Amino acid sequence: MRPLKKGIKIAAWILLALTAGTVAVAYFVTFSADARLDALSKGVLTRGVLSALLLVLLAGSGDWKGDFSRFGKKLLWCLPCFLVVLANFPFGALIGGTASVDRPGLLPLFLLECLLVGLMEELFFRGFVHTAIRKKLSSRKFGYIGSVLISSAIFSVWHLLNLLEGAGLAATFLQMGYTFLLGGMFAVVLDRTENLWLCVLLHALFDVGGNLVSSVGSGSPWELSFWIATALCGALCAAHIIWTAVKLSRTK
């Protein structure tokens, strides 16, 4: 075990150095005159290295959760969560013509970036933050519910950093609101299924739907059917998650 832990530490330090170098390169270097291609390339590069670092650290901590037993039942339990994710796709706008995908050549890079965003943020916020808070509050009354709320709030506040990238104040506060709800959903998914990969998949798919038009298309993805689907699927999923969280609070 000791040689394994030592190897993990060495790998973590190497990846930490690579991460610092990668972030510096992405900040100072322009990869392409095409603004969208440049942004996607930098996103894939930085998030890929950060994900590798977090994966090594989480594996070394012993808190990695990747239980695939009874996976079919776990997927069935996650169905309301997948409905929320699918409701975030701009199907109505794309069909109705108010939005379009103009840069199909960028789709592979865009999908990879969404996957890496989901992986990086789930490794950190659910793998480390939520798990640590849950352990800390495990002996307290309503400790589990508290851990979900606190880790979700931290995940929400994290998105204030989007202001540094030029995001509008109203849009950022809206994002903080729904990321708080998503953070709660991802935390309960992790604790109910014991599988972080399901959180990564849900997160990545949600980002694909939400960023598809802005990253590789044009137009407005928001129309009436989107808001109706979001409200209905959100209400169903909220009831499902709250009920499960209450049940988990009796055992966690």
CORMO-V63665 format. One record per pair of residues at least 12 apart in sequence whose ideal C-beta (glycine too) atoms are under 10 Angstrom apart, sorted by the first residue. I is the first residue (numbers start at 1). GAP is how many residues later the second one is. D is the distance in Angstrom with one decimal. If there is no record, write none. Layout:
BEGIN
I_GAP_D, I_GAP_D
END
This chain:
BEGIN
4_55_9.9, 4_56_8.6, 5_55_6.6, 5_57_9.9, 7_49_9.7, 7_53_9.1, 8_48_6.1, 8_49_8.0, 8_51_6.8, 8_52_3.8, 8_53_9.2, 9_47_9.2, 9_48_9.5, 9_51_7.1, 10_46_9.8, 11_41_9.0, 11_42_8.9, 11_44_10.0, 11_45_5.1, 11_46_9.3, 11_48_9.4, 11_49_8.5, 12_40_9.8, 12_41_6.7, 12_42_9.6, 12_43_10.0, 12_44_5.1, 12_45_5.6, 12_47_9.7, 12_48_6.8, 13_40_9.7, 13_43_9.8, 14_38_10.0, 14_39_9.2, 14_42_9.1, 15_34_6.9, 15_35_8.8, 15_36_9.8, 15_37_5.6, 15_38_4.1, 15_39_9.0, 15_40_9.0, 15_41_6.0, 15_42_8.5, 16_33_9.6, 16_34_9.9, 16_37_6.1, 16_40_9.5, 16_41_9.1, 17_36_9.8, 18_31_5.5, 18_32_9.7, 18_34_8.1, 18_35_7.8, 19_27_7.9, 19_29_10.0, 19_30_4.9, 19_31_5.7, 19_32_9.9, 19_33_8.3, 19_34_5.3, 19_35_9.6, 20_29_9.4, 21_28_8.6, 22_20_9.3, 22_23_5.8, 22_24_5.6, 22_25_9.6, 22_26_8.3, 22_27_4.5, 22_28_8.2, 22_31_9.9, 23_19_9.4, 23_22_9.1, 23_23_5.6, 23_26_8.1, 23_27_8.2, 25_17_8.8, 25_20_7.7, 25_21_8.9, 26_12_9.6, 26_13_10.0, 26_15_8.4, 26_16_4.2, 26_17_8.4, 26_18_9.8, 26_19_5.7, 26_20_5.0, 26_21_9.9, 26_23_9.4, 27_15_8.4, 27_19_9.0, 29_12_9.9, 29_13_8.5, 29_16_9.9, 30_12_9.1, 31_14_8.3, 34_69_9.1, 34_72_8.8, 36_66_9.8, 36_67_6.5, 36_70_6.2, 36_73_9.3, 36_74_8.9, 36_178_9.6, 36_179_6.8, 36_180_7.3, 37_66_8.6, 37_68_9.0, 37_69_6.5, 37_72_7.5, 39_67_10.0, 39_70_9.9, 39_74_8.9, 39_126_9.5, 39_176_8.1, 40_63_9.7, 40_66_6.2, 40_68_9.7, 40_69_4.6, 40_70_6.0, 40_72_8.4, 40_73_5.5, 40_175_7.0, 40_176_8.6, 41_65_9.9, 41_68_6.9, 41_72_8.9, 42_71_9.4, 43_66_8.6, 43_67_9.1, 43_69_9.0, 43_70_4.5, 43_71_9.3, 43_73_7.5, 43_74_7.5, 43_172_9.4, 44_65_6.2, 44_66_9.2, 44_68_5.4, 44_69_5.0, 44_70_9.9, 44_71_9.3, 44_72_6.2, 44_73_9.6, 45_68_9.7, 45_71_9.4, 46_67_9.9, 46_70_8.8, 46_74_9.0, 47_65_9.2, 47_66_6.8, 47_67_9.7, 47_68_9.0, 47_69_3.9, 47_70_5.8, 47_71_9.5, 47_72_7.7, 47_73_5.0, 47_74_9.0, 48_64_8.2, 48_65_9.0, 48_67_9.6, 48_68_5.4, 48_71_8.9, 48_72_8.5, 49_67_9.5, 49_71_9.5, 50_66_8.2, 50_67_10.0, 50_69_9.1, 50_70_5.1, 50_71_9.7, 50_73_8.7, 50_74_8.5, 51_64_9.1, 51_65_5.5, 51_66_9.0, 51_67_9.3, 51_68_4.6, 51_69_4.5, 51_70_9.3, 51_71_9.5, 51_72_6.5, 51_73_9.3, 51_149_9.5, 52_64_9.7, 52_67_9.4, 52_68_9.4, 52_71_9.8, 53_67_9.1, 53_70_9.0, 53_71_10.0, 54_65_8.1, 54_66_6.3, 54_67_9.4, 54_68_9.2, 54_69_3.9, 54_70_5.7, 54_73_7.2, 54_74_7.6, 55_64_7.7, 55_65_9.3, 55_68_6.1, 55_72_8.8, 56_67_10.0, 57_66_8.3, 57_67_9.4, 57_70_8.9, 57_71_7.8, 58_65_5.7, 58_66_8.7, 58_68_9.9, 58_69_4.7, 58_70_6.7, 58_73_9.0, 58_138_8.3, 59_64_9.9, 59_68_9.7, 61_66_8.3, 61_67_7.7, 61_70_8.6, 61_71_9.4, 63_64_6.4, 63_65_7.5, 63_68_5.1, 63_69_8.3, 63_72_8.8, 63_133_9.5, 64_59_9.2, 64_63_7.2, 64_67_9.8, 64_132_7.2, 65_61_8.8, 65_62_7.6, 65_66_8.2, 65_125_6.5, 65_126_8.8, 65_128_8.3, 65_129_5.0, 65_130_6.1, 65_131_5.0, 65_132_8.8, 65_133_9.7, 65_134_9.2, 66_128_8.1, 66_129_5.9, 66_130_6.3, 66_131_6.2, 66_132_9.7, 67_126_7.3, 67_127_4.0, 67_128_5.4, 67_129_9.4, 67_130_9.7, 68_125_9.5, 68_126_9.4, 68_127_6.6, 68_129_8.2, 68_130_9.8, 69_124_10.0, 69_125_8.5, 69_126_9.2, 70_123_9.2, 71_122_8.5, 71_124_7.6, 71_126_9.8, 71_127_8.9, 73_120_9.2, 74_115_8.9, 74_118_7.8, 74_119_4.4, 74_120_8.4, 74_121_6.4, 74_124_6.7, 75_118_8.8, 75_120_9.8, 75_123_7.8, 75_126_9.8, 77_112_8.6, 77_115_6.6, 77_116_7.0, 77_121_9.5, 77_163_8.4, 77_167_8.0, 78_107_9.7, 78_111_6.3, 78_114_8.5, 78_115_7.1, 78_117_9.5, 78_120_6.1, 78_121_9.7, 78_123_9.0, 78_124_7.2, 78_159_9.8, 78_162_9.3, 79_157_9.5, 79_158_9.3, 79_161_8.6, 80_105_9.1, 80_153_7.3, 80_154_9.5, 80_155_9.8, 80_156_5.2, 80_157_4.2, 80_158_8.8, 80_159_8.2, 80_160_4.3, 80_161_7.7, 80_164_9.9, 81_101_9.5, 81_104_5.9, 81_105_8.6, 81_107_8.9, 81_108_6.1, 81_111_10.0, 81_117_8.4, 81_118_9.4, 81_120_9.8, 81_121_5.6, 81_124_9.9, 81_125_9.5, 81_152_9.3, 81_155_9.9, 81_156_5.8, 81_159_7.7, 81_160_7.7, 82_116_9.7, 82_119_8.9, 82_120_6.9, 82_123_7.7, 82_124_9.8, 82_151_9.2, 82_155_9.1, 83_146_8.5, 83_149_8.5, 83_150_4.3, 83_151_9.0, 83_153_6.7, 83_154_6.5, 83_157_9.6, 84_94_9.9, 84_97_9.0, 84_98_8.2, 84_101_7.2, 84_118_8.3, 84_121_9.9, 84_122_7.6, 84_125_10.0, 84_145_9.3, 84_146_7.8, 84_148_9.8, 84_149_4.8, 84_150_5.9, 84_151_9.9, 84_152_8.2, 84_153_4.6, 84_154_8.9, 84_156_9.7, 84_157_9.5, 85_97_9.4, 85_100_9.6, 85_116_8.7, 85_117_5.5, 85_118_8.6, 85_119_9.1, 85_120_4.6, 85_121_4.8, 85_122_9.4, 85_123_8.7, 85_124_6.7, 85_125_9.5, 85_148_8.7, 85_152_9.3, 86_119_7.7, 86_120_9.2, 86_123_7.2, 86_143_8.1, 86_147_7.6, 87_119_9.5, 87_122_8.0, 87_138_9.6, 87_139_7.4, 87_140_9.4, 87_141_9.0, 87_142_4.1, 87_143_4.9, 87_144_8.7, 87_145_7.8, 87_146_4.2, 87_147_7.4, 87_149_10.0, 87_150_9.2, 88_90_9.2, 88_94_9.8, 88_117_8.1, 88_118_5.3, 88_119_8.6, 88_120_8.4, 88_121_3.8, 88_122_5.1, 88_123_9.6, 88_124_9.4, 88_133_9.2, 88_138_8.2, 88_141_8.8, 88_142_7.2, 88_145_9.0, 88_146_9.9, 89_116_8.5, 89_117_9.2, 89_119_7.5, 89_120_3.6, 89_121_8.3, 89_123_7.2, 89_124_10.0, 89_132_8.6, 89_137_8.6, 89_140_9.1, 90_119_6.9, 90_120_8.6, 90_122_6.5, 90_123_5.7, 90_127_8.5, 90_129_8.7, 90_130_8.6, 90_131_3.3, 90_132_7.7, 90_133_8.0, 90_135_9.5, 90_136_6.4, 91_118_8.8, 91_130_9.3, 91_132_9.9, 91_134_7.5, 91_135_8.0, 91_138_8.3, 92_129_8.5, 92_130_9.3, 92_131_5.1, 92_132_7.4, 92_133_3.7, 92_134_5.7, 92_135_9.6, 92_136_9.1, 92_137_8.1, 93_119_9.8, 93_120_7.2, 93_124_9.4, 93_126_6.6, 93_127_6.5, 93_128_4.6, 93_129_7.1, 93_130_5.2, 93_132_8.4, 93_133_6.9, 94_118_8.4, 94_119_8.1, 94_123_8.2, 94_125_8.7, 94_127_7.9, 95_128_9.8, 95_130_8.9, 96_123_9.7, 96_127_6.5, 96_128_9.8, 96_129_8.4, 97_122_8.0, 98_115_9.5, 98_121_5.3, 98_122_5.4, 98_123_7.8, 98_124_8.7, 98_125_6.0, 99_113_8.4, 99_114_4.7, 99_115_9.6, 99_118_6.0, 99_119_7.1, 99_120_3.5, 99_121_5.9, 99_122_4.8, 99_123_8.8, 99_124_8.5, 100_113_7.8, 100_116_9.8, 100_117_5.4, 100_118_6.0, 100_119_5.6, 101_111_6.8, 101_112_7.4, 101_114_9.5, 101_115_5.6, 101_116_4.3, 101_117_8.6, 101_118_9.5, 102_111_9.3, 102_114_7.1, 102_115_5.3, 102_116_5.3, 102_117_8.9, 103_112_8.1, 103_113_4.4, 103_114_7.0, 103_115_8.9, 104_112_7.1, 104_113_9.2, 105_111_8.5, 106_109_7.3, 106_110_4.7, 106_111_9.6, 107_101_9.7, 107_105_8.8, 107_108_9.2, 107_109_5.9, 107_110_9.9, 109_106_9.2, 109_107_8.8, 110_97_9.5, 110_98_7.7, 110_101_7.5, 110_102_7.6, 110_105_5.1, 110_106_5.2, 110_107_9.9, 111_93_8.3, 111_94_10.0, 111_96_9.7, 111_97_6.5, 111_101_9.6, 111_104_9.9, 111_105_9.5, 112_92_9.7, 113_91_9.4, 113_94_8.3, 113_95_9.5, 113_98_8.6, 113_102_8.0, 114_89_8.5, 114_90_4.9, 114_91_7.8, 114_92_8.6, 114_93_4.3, 114_94_4.7, 114_95_9.2, 114_96_9.1, 114_97_6.9, 114_98_9.0, 114_101_8.7, 115_85_7.6, 115_86_8.8, 115_88_9.1, 115_89_4.7, 115_90_9.3, 115_92_8.6, 115_93_8.7, 116_84_9.6, 116_88_8.3, 116_91_9.9, 117_83_9.6, 117_86_7.4, 117_87_7.0, 117_89_9.9, 117_90_5.6, 117_91_9.8, 117_94_9.0, 118_68_9.5, 118_79_9.9, 118_81_7.8, 118_82_4.7, 118_83_7.2, 118_84_7.7, 118_85_3.5, 118_86_3.4, 118_87_7.9, 118_88_7.9, 118_89_6.3, 118_90_9.2, 119_77_9.1, 119_78_9.0, 119_80_9.5, 119_81_5.1, 119_82_9.7, 119_84_8.2, 119_85_7.4, 120_80_9.2, 120_83_9.6, 121_34_7.6, 121_37_8.0, 121_38_10.0, 121_58_9.5, 121_62_9.4, 121_65_8.9, 121_78_9.2, 121_79_8.8, 121_82_6.4, 121_83_9.7, 121_86_9.3, 122_33_9.9, 122_64_6.6, 122_67_9.7, 122_68_8.1, 122_74_6.0, 122_75_8.7, 122_76_9.3, 122_77_4.5, 122_78_4.8, 122_79_9.3, 122_80_8.8, 122_81_5.5, 122_82_8.8, 123_73_7.3, 123_76_9.3, 123_77_8.0, 124_30_9.9, 124_31_9.1, 124_34_8.9, 125_26_6.5, 125_27_8.8, 125_29_7.0, 125_30_4.8, 125_33_7.4, 125_54_9.7, 125_58_6.7, 125_61_7.6, 125_62_8.5, 125_65_10.0, 125_74_9.1, 125_78_9.5, 126_25_7.5, 126_29_8.6, 126_57_8.3, 126_60_5.5, 126_61_6.1, 126_63_8.4, 126_64_4.9, 126_65_9.1, 126_70_6.4, 126_73_5.4, 126_74_9.0, 126_77_9.0, 127_63_8.1, 127_69_5.9, 127_72_8.7, 127_73_9.8, 128_23_9.6, 129_18_9.5, 129_21_8.7, 129_22_5.1, 129_23_9.8, 129_25_5.8, 129_26_7.5, 129_29_9.5, 129_54_9.4, 129_58_9.3, 130_17_6.4, 130_18_7.4, 130_20_8.5, 130_21_3.8, 130_22_8.2, 130_24_8.6, 130_25_8.4, 130_53_8.1, 130_54_9.8, 130_56_8.1, 130_57_4.8, 130_58_9.8, 130_60_6.9, 130_61_8.3, 130_69_9.7, 131_16_8.7, 131_20_8.6, 131_56_9.3, 131_59_8.0, 131_60_9.1, 131_65_9.6, 132_15_8.9, 132_19_8.6, 133_13_7.9, 133_14_4.4, 133_15_8.7, 133_16_9.5, 133_17_5.3, 133_18_5.3, 133_21_8.3, 133_54_9.3, 134_12_8.9, 134_13_4.0, 134_14_8.0, 134_16_9.3, 134_17_7.8, 134_53_8.2, 134_56_9.5, 134_57_7.4, 134_114_9.8, 134_118_6.5, 135_12_8.3, 135_117_9.7, 136_14_9.4, 137_13_8.0, 137_115_9.3, 138_114_6.7, 141_108_9.2, 142_107_6.7, 143_106_7.8, 143_109_7.7, 144_43_9.5, 144_44_9.5, 144_47_7.8, 144_101_7.2, 144_102_9.1, 144_103_9.9, 144_104_5.8, 144_105_4.2, 144_106_8.4, 144_107_8.3, 144_108_4.2, 145_39_9.7, 145_97_9.5, 145_100_6.2, 145_101_7.7, 145_103_8.8, 145_104_5.4, 145_107_9.4, 146_103_9.3, 147_40_7.5, 147_44_9.0, 147_98_10.0, 147_102_9.5, 147_105_8.0, 148_35_8.1, 148_36_5.3, 148_37_9.4, 148_38_9.6, 148_39_4.7, 148_40_6.5, 148_42_10.0, 148_43_8.3, 148_93_9.0, 148_94_9.9, 148_97_6.0, 148_100_8.8, 148_101_8.9, 148_104_9.6, 149_31_8.7, 149_34_9.1, 149_35_7.2, 149_38_9.1, 149_96_9.6, 150_33_9.8, 150_37_9.8, 151_32_6.4, 151_33_8.4, 151_35_9.1, 151_36_5.7, 151_39_10.0, 152_27_8.1, 152_28_5.0, 152_29_7.5, 152_30_8.0, 152_31_3.4, 152_32_4.5, 152_33_8.7, 152_34_8.4, 152_35_6.5, 152_36_9.9, 153_23_9.4, 153_26_9.9, 153_27_6.3, 153_30_7.7, 153_31_9.5, 154_26_9.6, 154_29_7.9, 155_21_9.3, 155_24_5.8, 155_25_7.1, 155_27_7.7, 155_28_3.7, 155_29_8.9, 155_31_8.1, 155_32_8.7, 156_17_9.8, 156_19_8.4, 156_20_4.6, 156_21_7.5, 156_22_8.8, 156_23_4.9, 156_24_3.9, 156_25_8.7, 156_26_8.8, 156_27_6.3, 156_28_9.7, 157_19_7.0, 157_22_9.2, 157_23_8.9, 158_18_8.9, 158_21_7.8, 158_25_9.2, 159_13_6.6, 159_14_9.3, 159_15_9.9, 159_16_5.1, 159_17_5.3, 159_18_9.7, 159_19_9.5, 159_20_5.3, 159_21_9.3, 159_24_10.0, 160_12_6.5, 160_13_9.0, 160_15_9.3, 160_16_6.9, 162_13_6.7, 162_14_9.1, 175_35_9.3, 178_28_9.5, 178_32_9.2, 178_52_9.1, 178_56_8.8, 179_27_9.8, 181_53_7.6, 181_56_8.9, 181_57_7.5, 181_60_8.9, 182_20_8.5, 182_21_7.6, 182_24_6.9, 182_55_10.0, 183_20_9.9, 184_54_8.8, 184_57_6.5, 184_58_8.7, 184_61_7.6, 185_14_8.9, 185_17_7.6, 185_18_9.6, 185_21_9.6, 185_49_9.7, 185_52_6.6, 185_53_8.4, 185_55_9.1, 185_56_5.3, 185_59_9.9, 185_60_9.7, 186_12_8.9, 186_13_4.6, 186_14_9.2, 186_16_6.7, 186_17_6.5, 186_20_9.6, 186_55_9.7, 187_12_8.4, 187_54_9.1, 187_58_8.3, 187_61_9.7, 188_52_8.9, 188_53_5.0, 188_54_8.6, 188_55_9.7, 188_56_5.5, 188_57_5.1, 188_59_9.9, 188_60_6.9, 189_12_9.8, 189_13_6.7, 189_14_9.7, 189_52_8.1, 189_55_8.9, 191_53_8.5, 191_54_8.4, 191_57_5.6, 191_60_9.4, 191_61_6.3, 192_49_9.0, 192_52_5.5, 192_53_8.8, 192_55_8.7, 192_56_6.6, 209_12_8.6, 209_17_9.7
END
